[in-house]
Amino acid sequence: MSLQEELTAVRRCLDDLVRTVGRLEQSLAQLPEDRLGHMPAGRVDLVTIPDTPYDSTLWTDSDDEGLGLRDRRAP
């Protein structure tokens, strides 16, 4: 596939995505508020996550999933 064909395919996919998101937004706008459940009606305030390091005691006795135990080498 040539670069131009790939770019055309990407544009087509993006156009489809934009149309689908637009339809989803319209569908959600038509739902009664009680059907939305836990979804907020307005804008949600963002939560700031600090840049300070986590307390290392949070990771005491934890294993790295998929990497094996802390004192041993991974396979």
Phi and psi in radians as a Rosetta constraint file:
Dihedral C 1 N 2 CA 2 C 2 CIRCULARHARMONIC -1.345 0.35
Dihedral N 2 CA 2 C 2 N 3 CIRCULARHARMONIC 2.884 0.35
Dihedral C 2 N 3 CA 3 C 3 CIRCULARHARMONIC -1.052 0.35
Dihedral N 3 CA 3 C 3 N 4 CIRCULARHARMONIC -0.725 0.35
Dihedral C 3 N 4 CA 4 C 4 CIRCULARHARMONIC -1.111 0.35
Dihedral N 4 CA 4 C 4 N 5 CIRCULARHARMONIC -0.709 0.35
Dihedral C 4 N 5 CA 5 C 5 CIRCULARHARMONIC -1.129 0.35
Dihedral N 5 CA 5 C 5 N 6 CIRCULARHARMONIC -0.699 0.35
Dihedral C 5 N 6 CA 6 C 6 CIRCULARHARMONIC -1.145 0.35
Dihedral N 6 CA 6 C 6 N 7 CIRCULARHARMONIC -0.726 0.35
Dihedral C 6 N 7 CA 7 C 7 CIRCULARHARMONIC -1.114 0.35
Dihedral N 7 CA 7 C 7 N 8 CIRCULARHARMONIC -0.688 0.35
Dihedral C 7 N 8 CA 8 C 8 CIRCULARHARMONIC -1.106 0.35
Dihedral N 8 CA 8 C 8 N 9 CIRCULARHARMONIC -0.737 0.35
Dihedral C 8 N 9 CA 9 C 9 CIRCULARHARMONIC -1.120 0.35
Dihedral N 9 CA 9 C 9 N 10 CIRCULARHARMONIC -0.701 0.35
Dihedral C 9 N 10 CA 10 C 10 CIRCULARHARMONIC -1.130 0.35
Dihedral N 10 CA 10 C 10 N 11 CIRCULARHARMONIC -0.768 0.35
Dihedral C 10 N 11 CA 11 C 11 CIRCULARHARMONIC -1.056 0.35
Dihedral N 11 CA 11 C 11 N 12 CIRCULARHARMONIC -0.732 0.35
Dihedral C 11 N 12 CA 12 C 12 CIRCULARHARMONIC -1.101 0.35
Dihedral N 12 CA 12 C 12 N 13 CIRCULARHARMONIC -0.762 0.35
Dihedral C 12 N 13 CA 13 C 13 CIRCULARHARMONIC -1.112 0.35
Dihedral N 13 CA 13 C 13 N 14 CIRCULARHARMONIC -0.739 0.35
Dihedral C 13 N 14 CA 14 C 14 CIRCULARHARMONIC -1.124 0.35
Dihedral N 14 CA 14 C 14 N 15 CIRCULARHARMONIC -0.706 0.35
Dihedral C 14 N 15 CA 15 C 15 CIRCULARHARMONIC -1.087 0.35
Dihedral N 15 CA 15 C 15 N 16 CIRCULARHARMONIC -0.752 0.35
Dihedral C 15 N 16 CA 16 C 16 CIRCULARHARMONIC -1.073 0.35
Dihedral N 16 CA 16 C 16 N 17 CIRCULARHARMONIC -0.720 0.35
Dihedral C 16 N 17 CA 17 C 17 CIRCULARHARMONIC -1.104 0.35
Dihedral N 17 CA 17 C 17 N 18 CIRCULARHARMONIC -0.777 0.35
Dihedral C 17 N 18 CA 18 C 18 CIRCULARHARMONIC -1.086 0.35
Dihedral N 18 CA 18 C 18 N 19 CIRCULARHARMONIC -0.759 0.35
Dihedral C 18 N 19 CA 19 C 19 CIRCULARHARMONIC -1.100 0.35
Dihedral N 19 CA 19 C 19 N 20 CIRCULARHARMONIC -0.744 0.35
Dihedral C 19 N 20 CA 20 C 20 CIRCULARHARMONIC -1.144 0.35
Dihedral N 20 CA 20 C 20 N 21 CIRCULARHARMONIC -0.747 0.35
Dihedral C 20 N 21 CA 21 C 21 CIRCULARHARMONIC -1.117 0.35
Dihedral N 21 CA 21 C 21 N 22 CIRCULARHARMONIC -0.693 0.35
Dihedral C 21 N 22 CA 22 C 22 CIRCULARHARMONIC -1.068 0.35
Dihedral N 22 CA 22 C 22 N 23 CIRCULARHARMONIC -0.766 0.35
Dihedral C 22 N 23 CA 23 C 23 CIRCULARHARMONIC -1.128 0.35
Dihedral N 23 CA 23 C 23 N 24 CIRCULARHARMONIC -0.691 0.35
Dihedral C 23 N 24 CA 24 C 24 CIRCULARHARMONIC -1.103 0.35
Dihedral N 24 CA 24 C 24 N 25 CIRCULARHARMONIC -0.759 0.35
Dihedral C 24 N 25 CA 25 C 25 CIRCULARHARMONIC -1.068 0.35
Dihedral N 25 CA 25 C 25 N 26 CIRCULARHARMONIC -0.725 0.35
Dihedral C 25 N 26 CA 26 C 26 CIRCULARHARMONIC -1.139 0.35
Dihedral N 26 CA 26 C 26 N 27 CIRCULARHARMONIC -0.709 0.35
Dihedral C 26 N 27 CA 27 C 27 CIRCULARHARMONIC -1.120 0.35
Dihedral N 27 CA 27 C 27 N 28 CIRCULARHARMONIC -0.749 0.35
Dihedral C 27 N 28 CA 28 C 28 CIRCULARHARMONIC -1.173 0.35
Dihedral N 28 CA 28 C 28 N 29 CIRCULARHARMONIC -0.594 0.35
Dihedral C 28 N 29 CA 29 C 29 CIRCULARHARMONIC -1.174 0.35
Dihedral N 29 CA 29 C 29 N 30 CIRCULARHARMONIC -0.461 0.35
Dihedral C 29 N 30 CA 30 C 30 CIRCULARHARMONIC -1.507 0.35
Dihedral N 30 CA 30 C 30 N 31 CIRCULARHARMONIC -0.259 0.35
Dihedral C 30 N 31 CA 31 C 31 CIRCULARHARMONIC -1.260 0.35
Dihedral N 31 CA 31 C 31 N 32 CIRCULARHARMONIC 2.474 0.35
Dihedral C 31 N 32 CA 32 C 32 CIRCULARHARMONIC -1.138 0.35
Dihedral N 32 CA 32 C 32 N 33 CIRCULARHARMONIC 2.647 0.35
Dihedral C 32 N 33 CA 33 C 33 CIRCULARHARMONIC -1.083 0.35
Dihedral N 33 CA 33 C 33 N 34 CIRCULARHARMONIC -0.566 0.35
Dihedral C 33 N 34 CA 34 C 34 CIRCULARHARMONIC -1.227 0.35
Dihedral N 34 CA 34 C 34 N 35 CIRCULARHARMONIC -0.349 0.35
Dihedral C 34 N 35 CA 35 C 35 CIRCULARHARMONIC -1.427 0.35
Dihedral N 35 CA 35 C 35 N 36 CIRCULARHARMONIC -0.281 0.35
Dihedral C 35 N 36 CA 36 C 36 CIRCULARHARMONIC -1.332 0.35
Dihedral N 36 CA 36 C 36 N 37 CIRCULARHARMONIC -0.268 0.35
Dihedral C 36 N 37 CA 37 C 37 CIRCULARHARMONIC 1.135 0.35
Dihedral N 37 CA 37 C 37 N 38 CIRCULARHARMONIC -2.089 0.35
Dihedral C 37 N 38 CA 38 C 38 CIRCULARHARMONIC -1.507 0.35
Dihedral N 38 CA 38 C 38 N 39 CIRCULARHARMONIC 0.029 0.35
Dihedral C 38 N 39 CA 39 C 39 CIRCULARHARMONIC -1.269 0.35
Dihedral N 39 CA 39 C 39 N 40 CIRCULARHARMONIC 2.290 0.35
Dihedral C 39 N 40 CA 40 C 40 CIRCULARHARMONIC -1.188 0.35
Dihedral N 40 CA 40 C 40 N 41 CIRCULARHARMONIC 2.536 0.35
Dihedral C 40 N 41 CA 41 C 41 CIRCULARHARMONIC -1.375 0.35
Dihedral N 41 CA 41 C 41 N 42 CIRCULARHARMONIC -0.540 0.35
Dihedral C 41 N 42 CA 42 C 42 CIRCULARHARMONIC -2.091 0.35
Dihedral N 42 CA 42 C 42 N 43 CIRCULARHARMONIC -2.729 0.35
Dihedral C 42 N 43 CA 43 C 43 CIRCULARHARMONIC -1.317 0.35
Dihedral N 43 CA 43 C 43 N 44 CIRCULARHARMONIC 2.451 0.35
Dihedral C 43 N 44 CA 44 C 44 CIRCULARHARMONIC -1.741 0.35
Dihedral N 44 CA 44 C 44 N 45 CIRCULARHARMONIC 2.322 0.35
Dihedral C 44 N 45 CA 45 C 45 CIRCULARHARMONIC -1.231 0.35
Dihedral N 45 CA 45 C 45 N 46 CIRCULARHARMONIC 2.461 0.35
Dihedral C 45 N 46 CA 46 C 46 CIRCULARHARMONIC -1.396 0.35
Dihedral N 46 CA 46 C 46 N 47 CIRCULARHARMONIC 2.599 0.35
Dihedral C 46 N 47 CA 47 C 47 CIRCULARHARMONIC -1.720 0.35
Dihedral N 47 CA 47 C 47 N 48 CIRCULARHARMONIC 2.244 0.35
Dihedral C 47 N 48 CA 48 C 48 CIRCULARHARMONIC -1.508 0.35
Dihedral N 48 CA 48 C 48 N 49 CIRCULARHARMONIC 2.242 0.35
Dihedral C 48 N 49 CA 49 C 49 CIRCULARHARMONIC -1.794 0.35
Dihedral N 49 CA 49 C 49 N 50 CIRCULARHARMONIC 2.140 0.35
Dihedral C 49 N 50 CA 50 C 50 CIRCULARHARMONIC -1.207 0.35
Dihedral N 50 CA 50 C 50 N 51 CIRCULARHARMONIC 2.708 0.35
Dihedral C 50 N 51 CA 51 C 51 CIRCULARHARMONIC -1.505 0.35
Dihedral N 51 CA 51 C 51 N 52 CIRCULARHARMONIC -0.058 0.35
Dihedral C 51 N 52 CA 52 C 52 CIRCULARHARMONIC -1.180 0.35
Dihedral N 52 CA 52 C 52 N 53 CIRCULARHARMONIC 2.566 0.35
Dihedral C 52 N 53 CA 53 C 53 CIRCULARHARMONIC -1.146 0.35
Dihedral N 53 CA 53 C 53 N 54 CIRCULARHARMONIC 2.618 0.35
Dihedral C 53 N 54 CA 54 C 54 CIRCULARHARMONIC -1.237 0.35
Dihedral N 54 CA 54 C 54 N 55 CIRCULARHARMONIC 2.719 0.35
Dihedral C 54 N 55 CA 55 C 55 CIRCULARHARMONIC -1.190 0.35
Dihedral N 55 CA 55 C 55 N 56 CIRCULARHARMONIC 2.180 0.35
Dihedral C 55 N 56 CA 56 C 56 CIRCULARHARMONIC -1.142 0.35
Dihedral N 56 CA 56 C 56 N 57 CIRCULARHARMONIC -0.329 0.35
Dihedral C 56 N 57 CA 57 C 57 CIRCULARHARMONIC -1.213 0.35
Dihedral N 57 CA 57 C 57 N 58 CIRCULARHARMONIC -0.270 0.35
Dihedral C 57 N 58 CA 58 C 58 CIRCULARHARMONIC -1.119 0.35
Dihedral N 58 CA 58 C 58 N 59 CIRCULARHARMONIC -0.460 0.35
Dihedral C 58 N 59 CA 59 C 59 CIRCULARHARMONIC -1.782 0.35
Dihedral N 59 CA 59 C 59 N 60 CIRCULARHARMONIC 0.152 0.35
Dihedral C 59 N 60 CA 60 C 60 CIRCULARHARMONIC -1.077 0.35
Dihedral N 60 CA 60 C 60 N 61 CIRCULARHARMONIC 2.365 0.35
Dihedral C 60 N 61 CA 61 C 61 CIRCULARHARMONIC 1.081 0.35
Dihedral N 61 CA 61 C 61 N 62 CIRCULARHARMONIC 0.452 0.35
Dihedral C 61 N 62 CA 62 C 62 CIRCULARHARMONIC -1.786 0.35
Dihedral N 62 CA 62 C 62 N 63 CIRCULARHARMONIC 2.653 0.35
Dihedral C 62 N 63 CA 63 C 63 CIRCULARHARMONIC -1.921 0.35
Dihedral N 63 CA 63 C 63 N 64 CIRCULARHARMONIC 2.584 0.35
Dihedral C 63 N 64 CA 64 C 64 CIRCULARHARMONIC -1.437 0.35
Dihedral N 64 CA 64 C 64 N 65 CIRCULARHARMONIC 1.996 0.35
Dihedral C 64 N 65 CA 65 C 65 CIRCULARHARMONIC -1.043 0.35
Dihedral N 65 CA 65 C 65 N 66 CIRCULARHARMONIC 2.272 0.35
Dihedral C 65 N 66 CA 66 C 66 CIRCULARHARMONIC 1.440 0.35
Dihedral N 66 CA 66 C 66 N 67 CIRCULARHARMONIC -0.175 0.35
Dihedral C 66 N 67 CA 67 C 67 CIRCULARHARMONIC -1.922 0.35
Dihedral N 67 CA 67 C 67 N 68 CIRCULARHARMONIC -0.079 0.35
Dihedral C 67 N 68 CA 68 C 68 CIRCULARHARMONIC 1.556 0.35
Dihedral N 68 CA 68 C 68 N 69 CIRCULARHARMONIC -2.944 0.35
Dihedral C 68 N 69 CA 69 C 69 CIRCULARHARMONIC -1.308 0.35
Dihedral N 69 CA 69 C 69 N 70 CIRCULARHARMONIC 2.748 0.35
Dihedral C 69 N 70 CA 70 C 70 CIRCULARHARMONIC -1.064 0.35
Dihedral N 70 CA 70 C 70 N 71 CIRCULARHARMONIC -0.671 0.35
Dihedral C 70 N 71 CA 71 C 71 CIRCULARHARMONIC -1.585 0.35
Dihedral N 71 CA 71 C 71 N 72 CIRCULARHARMONIC 0.066 0.35
Dihedral C 71 N 72 CA 72 C 72 CIRCULARHARMONIC -2.094 0.35
Dihedral N 72 CA 72 C 72 N 73 CIRCULARHARMONIC 2.767 0.35
Dihedral C 72 N 73 CA 73 C 73 CIRCULARHARMONIC -1.403 0.35
Dihedral N 73 CA 73 C 73 N 74 CIRCULARHARMONIC 2.586 0.35
Dihedral C 73 N 74 CA 74 C 74 CIRCULARHARMONIC -1.266 0.35
Dihedral N 74 CA 74 C 74 N 75 CIRCULARHARMONIC 2.626 0.35
